[in-house]
Amino acid sequence: MLGITFKGRCDRKMYWAIIVLSNIILILTYVPIQIFSLSKEVRHNMQQFQQGNVQSKEVEQKSTGVFALTEKQNKVIAFIQTAITIYVIVFCFSYFVKRGHDLGVSGLVTLILFLLPIINFLLMLYYGLAPGEKESNKYGALNKIPKT
C-alpha cells in the first residue's frame, strides 16, 4: 500500500532518517496551511474591523493567518492534511516495526508498547539507540543501503 510494508528490517540510520523526514513532511504540510487559512470567527472579526466596529488590537490577537479561505476550502484542506498525517503515521509505524524486527522484537509487541503513553517515547529512543542484530534473524537479513 503506497510503499508501506511491515516485513523486513531497518537499521538505525534508516530509522532516524525516516523519523526526520516524516517530521519535515508534517511541518511542510501544517505550517503553510496555518499561515494561509483563517477561521470563520477571524474572518468575521476582520469584516467588523473594516466596518469600524472592532479595535485593531482585538483583530490582531485573534488572527492566525494571512488569507481567508472559504469554509469549503478549509474543509478540503483539512481533509488533505488529515490524509497526509494518517499516511505519515502509518508509514513511520511500519519503520518502527521494522526497527523492532532488527532488534528481534515482533510487530505485535511493538504495537502494544507503542500504544502506551510515555513507554512509547522511551521505546522510540531505545529503538533509535540500540544496535540491531548483526546476523540474519527470523525477520530476515538486514537491508543495508549500498555505499556509493
C-alpha positions as YAML, in Angstrom:
chain: A
units: angstrom
residues:
- id: 1
  name: MET
  ca: [0.00, 0.00, 0.00]
- id: 2
  name: LEU
  ca: [1.89, 3.03, -1.32]
- id: 3
  name: GLY
  ca: [5.29, 1.94, -0.08]
- id: 4
  name: ILE
  ca: [4.13, 0.72, 3.33]
- id: 5
  name: THR
  ca: [5.19, -2.76, 4.35]
- id: 6
  name: PHE
  ca: [5.67, -4.26, 7.78]
- id: 7
  name: LYS
  ca: [8.05, -7.02, 6.67]
- id: 8
  name: GLY
  ca: [11.80, -6.90, 6.90]
- id: 9
  name: ARG
  ca: [14.25, -4.92, 8.99]
- id: 10
  name: CYS
  ca: [15.82, -1.47, 9.04]
- id: 11
  name: ASP
  ca: [18.97, -0.22, 10.72]
- id: 12
  name: ARG
  ca: [19.36, 2.80, 12.99]
- id: 13
  name: LYS
  ca: [20.44, 5.14, 10.21]
- id: 14
  name: MET
  ca: [17.34, 4.41, 8.15]
- id: 15
  name: TYR
  ca: [15.12, 4.59, 11.26]
- id: 16
  name: TRP
  ca: [16.33, 8.10, 12.14]
- id: 17
  name: ALA
  ca: [16.18, 9.21, 8.50]
- id: 18
  name: ILE
  ca: [12.50, 8.18, 8.38]
- id: 19
  name: ILE
  ca: [11.77, 9.96, 11.68]
- id: 20
  name: VAL
  ca: [13.40, 13.20, 10.49]
- id: 21
  name: LEU
  ca: [11.87, 13.02, 7.01]
- id: 22
  name: SER
  ca: [8.37, 12.41, 8.35]
- id: 23
  name: ASN
  ca: [8.64, 15.36, 10.72]
- id: 24
  name: ILE
  ca: [9.78, 17.59, 7.88]
- id: 25
  name: ILE
  ca: [6.83, 16.43, 5.77]
- id: 26
  name: LEU
  ca: [4.39, 17.15, 8.60]
- id: 27
  name: ILE
  ca: [5.87, 20.60, 9.19]
- id: 28
  name: LEU
  ca: [5.73, 21.41, 5.47]
- id: 29
  name: THR
  ca: [2.11, 20.24, 5.46]
- id: 30
  name: TYR
  ca: [0.89, 22.16, 8.50]
- id: 31
  name: VAL
  ca: [2.79, 25.44, 8.54]
- id: 32
  name: PRO
  ca: [1.65, 26.83, 5.17]
- id: 33
  name: ILE
  ca: [-1.93, 25.85, 5.86]
- id: 34
  name: GLN
  ca: [-1.88, 27.60, 9.21]
- id: 35
  name: ILE
  ca: [-0.39, 30.69, 7.61]
- id: 36
  name: PHE
  ca: [-2.85, 30.89, 4.74]
- id: 37
  name: SER
  ca: [-6.12, 29.97, 6.39]
- id: 38
  name: LEU
  ca: [-8.30, 31.75, 8.87]
- id: 39
  name: SER
  ca: [-11.20, 30.54, 10.92]
- id: 40
  name: LYS
  ca: [-14.73, 31.79, 10.35]
- id: 41
  name: GLU
  ca: [-14.52, 33.82, 13.58]
- id: 42
  name: VAL
  ca: [-11.38, 35.61, 12.42]
- id: 43
  name: ARG
  ca: [-12.94, 36.42, 9.03]
- id: 44
  name: HIS
  ca: [-15.96, 37.85, 10.87]
- id: 45
  name: ASN
  ca: [-13.70, 39.97, 13.08]
- id: 46
  name: MET
  ca: [-11.84, 41.24, 10.02]
- id: 47
  name: GLN
  ca: [-15.15, 42.30, 8.47]
- id: 48
  name: GLN
  ca: [-16.15, 44.01, 11.73]
- id: 49
  name: PHE
  ca: [-12.81, 45.83, 11.78]
- id: 50
  name: GLN
  ca: [-13.26, 47.01, 8.19]
- id: 51
  name: GLN
  ca: [-16.68, 48.37, 9.19]
- id: 52
  name: GLY
  ca: [-15.12, 50.11, 12.19]
- id: 53
  name: ASN
  ca: [-16.88, 48.02, 14.86]
- id: 54
  name: VAL
  ca: [-13.78, 46.34, 16.34]
- id: 55
  name: GLN
  ca: [-10.46, 47.70, 17.58]
- id: 56
  name: SER
  ca: [-7.29, 46.83, 15.66]
- id: 57
  name: LYS
  ca: [-5.69, 45.10, 18.68]
- id: 58
  name: GLU
  ca: [-8.63, 42.68, 19.03]
- id: 59
  name: VAL
  ca: [-8.32, 41.59, 15.39]
- id: 60
  name: GLU
  ca: [-4.54, 41.17, 15.69]
- id: 61
  name: GLN
  ca: [-4.95, 38.96, 18.78]
- id: 62
  name: LYS
  ca: [-7.46, 36.66, 17.09]
- id: 63
  name: SER
  ca: [-5.79, 36.46, 13.65]
- id: 64
  name: THR
  ca: [-3.97, 33.24, 12.88]
- id: 65
  name: GLY
  ca: [-3.25, 33.59, 9.19]
- id: 66
  name: VAL
  ca: [-2.83, 35.89, 6.22]
- id: 67
  name: PHE
  ca: [-5.58, 34.91, 3.76]
- id: 68
  name: ALA
  ca: [-9.16, 33.98, 4.46]
- id: 69
  name: LEU
  ca: [-10.34, 30.83, 2.71]
- id: 70
  name: THR
  ca: [-13.94, 29.81, 2.31]
- id: 71
  name: GLU
  ca: [-15.37, 27.23, 4.66]
- id: 72
  name: LYS
  ca: [-15.46, 24.65, 1.83]
- id: 73
  name: GLN
  ca: [-11.78, 25.29, 1.01]
- id: 74
  name: ASN
  ca: [-10.88, 24.88, 4.69]
- id: 75
  name: LYS
  ca: [-12.70, 21.53, 4.78]
- id: 76
  name: VAL
  ca: [-10.88, 20.28, 1.68]
- id: 77
  name: ILE
  ca: [-7.54, 21.40, 3.09]
- id: 78
  name: ALA
  ca: [-8.35, 19.77, 6.44]
- id: 79
  name: PHE
  ca: [-9.20, 16.51, 4.66]
- id: 80
  name: ILE
  ca: [-5.94, 16.55, 2.67]
- id: 81
  name: GLN
  ca: [-3.99, 17.43, 5.81]
- id: 82
  name: THR
  ca: [-5.61, 14.58, 7.73]
- id: 83
  name: ALA
  ca: [-4.94, 12.09, 4.91]
- id: 84
  name: ILE
  ca: [-1.27, 13.09, 4.74]
- id: 85
  name: THR
  ca: [-0.94, 12.87, 8.52]
- id: 86
  name: ILE
  ca: [-2.50, 9.40, 8.68]
- id: 87
  name: TYR
  ca: [-0.27, 8.18, 5.85]
- id: 88
  name: VAL
  ca: [2.88, 9.55, 7.52]
- id: 89
  name: ILE
  ca: [1.93, 7.98, 10.87]
- id: 90
  name: VAL
  ca: [1.32, 4.55, 9.31]
- id: 91
  name: PHE
  ca: [4.50, 4.87, 7.22]
- id: 92
  name: CYS
  ca: [6.53, 5.76, 10.33]
- id: 93
  name: PHE
  ca: [4.96, 2.96, 12.31]
- id: 94
  name: SER
  ca: [5.91, 0.48, 9.58]
- id: 95
  name: TYR
  ca: [9.54, 1.51, 10.03]
- id: 96
  name: PHE
  ca: [9.09, 1.36, 13.79]
- id: 97
  name: VAL
  ca: [8.02, -2.28, 13.39]
- id: 98
  name: LYS
  ca: [10.92, -2.95, 11.00]
- id: 99
  name: ARG
  ca: [13.33, -1.47, 13.54]
- id: 100
  name: GLY
  ca: [11.81, -3.75, 16.17]
- id: 101
  name: HIS
  ca: [12.40, -6.67, 13.80]
- id: 102
  name: ASP
  ca: [16.06, -5.61, 13.59]
- id: 103
  name: LEU
  ca: [16.20, -5.89, 17.39]
- id: 104
  name: GLY
  ca: [14.39, -9.25, 17.37]
- id: 105
  name: VAL
  ca: [11.03, -7.89, 18.62]
- id: 106
  name: SER
  ca: [7.75, -8.84, 16.95]
- id: 107
  name: GLY
  ca: [5.40, -6.28, 15.41]
- id: 108
  name: LEU
  ca: [2.64, -7.15, 17.90]
- id: 109
  name: VAL
  ca: [4.87, -6.36, 20.89]
- id: 110
  name: THR
  ca: [5.91, -3.14, 19.18]
- id: 111
  name: LEU
  ca: [2.24, -2.20, 18.61]
- id: 112
  name: ILE
  ca: [1.26, -2.89, 22.23]
- id: 113
  name: LEU
  ca: [4.18, -0.89, 23.62]
- id: 114
  name: PHE
  ca: [3.63, 1.90, 21.08]
- id: 115
  name: LEU
  ca: [0.08, 2.44, 22.35]
- id: 116
  name: LEU
  ca: [1.18, 3.00, 25.97]
- id: 117
  name: PRO
  ca: [1.88, 6.65, 26.85]
- id: 118
  name: ILE
  ca: [5.42, 7.52, 28.00]
- id: 119
  name: ILE
  ca: [6.55, 3.96, 27.26]
- id: 120
  name: ASN
  ca: [6.16, 4.67, 23.54]
- id: 121
  name: PHE
  ca: [8.59, 7.60, 23.79]
- id: 122
  name: LEU
  ca: [11.12, 5.50, 25.71]
- id: 123
  name: LEU
  ca: [10.67, 2.68, 23.21]
- id: 124
  name: MET
  ca: [11.27, 5.07, 20.33]
- id: 125
  name: LEU
  ca: [14.53, 6.19, 21.94]
- id: 126
  name: TYR
  ca: [15.59, 2.62, 22.63]
- id: 127
  name: TYR
  ca: [14.84, 1.59, 19.05]
- id: 128
  name: GLY
  ca: [16.85, 4.56, 17.82]
- id: 129
  name: LEU
  ca: [19.88, 3.95, 20.03]
- id: 130
  name: ALA
  ca: [20.17, 0.17, 20.43]
- id: 131
  name: PRO
  ca: [22.34, -1.70, 17.95]
- id: 132
  name: GLY
  ca: [20.47, -4.24, 15.84]
- id: 133
  name: GLU
  ca: [21.27, -7.89, 15.45]
- id: 134
  name: LYS
  ca: [24.30, -8.30, 13.19]
- id: 135
  name: GLU
  ca: [23.23, -11.62, 11.66]
- id: 136
  name: SER
  ca: [20.03, -12.63, 9.93]
- id: 137
  name: ASN
  ca: [17.18, -13.30, 12.33]
- id: 138
  name: LYS
  ca: [13.67, -14.73, 11.89]
- id: 139
  name: TYR
  ca: [12.61, -11.43, 10.25]
- id: 140
  name: GLY
  ca: [15.22, -11.66, 7.51]
- id: 141
  name: ALA
  ca: [18.58, -10.19, 6.63]
- id: 142
  name: LEU
  ca: [19.39, -6.58, 7.36]
- id: 143
  name: ASN
  ca: [18.77, -4.37, 4.33]
- id: 144
  name: LYS
  ca: [21.80, -2.11, 4.18]
- id: 145
  name: ILE
  ca: [21.91, 0.94, 1.97]
- id: 146
  name: PRO
  ca: [24.61, 0.27, -0.62]
- id: 147
  name: LYS
  ca: [27.62, 2.56, -0.33]
- id: 148
  name: THR
  ca: [28.32, 4.52, -3.49]
...
